[in-house]
Amino acid sequence: MKKSTASRVGSKRDPRSDRKHGKRSTAGFSVRELGSTTWPDFERVVEKHNGVWGGCWCVAFHLKRSEEKQWTGKHRALKEKLVRANQSHAALVYDGADVVGWCQFGPPVELPGRMSGYGKLDEGPPDWRITCFFVDRDHRKEGVARAALEGALRIIAIKGGGTVDGYPIDTRGKSYSSSFLWGGTEAMFAELGFRPLGSLGTSKWMMRKVVPNRTS
């Protein structure tokens, strides 16, 4: 397995969030790729949140509808199996030694779930999918999701680049619960150069960006 990609990103923390949590740190986050060496850190933050989203363990997009029943109650084992086989990717955001959030990404062959939108919009699949985000409940409104997305795009560039799709929510200035924003926000994707391909509902979009190859 390739060594995890690591990088540093500048802090995007909201000072109001720091005051809310009683923190004054201005240190930047670090971003590392999910893999065998970082699995224990990922495992620790998921366990802290009781498996996230009711025990999802961030496997929903790994499963086709026909496979979901087979893995009911075994999401943790499936996730670890995929990670150790280098078949599950994410940009993990660290604050010191702790993972405080992540952005899951991967090619469609690794993330085949919920692909029906491409047929509805008459679009071909991308090279990569940005499927979901999670932010530790103690670190929300600190720029973790953006740091994760930026990190994922850098890792994708190192892996060869290509077309990258995301499925964010257009909040239209309204307040949403963090669990509803698991796909990120339209504004965040737009700021990082994604363009809309079409709507997947009243507030959900499919957006695309071409990431250049950075291996050379």
Helices and strands as residue ranges (DSSP letters): E 6-8, H 15-20, E 30-33, H 39-48, G 60-62, H 65-68, G 69-71, H 75-84, E 89-95, E 98-106, H 116-121, E 128-135, H 144-158, E 162-166, H 186-191, E 195-199, E 205-211
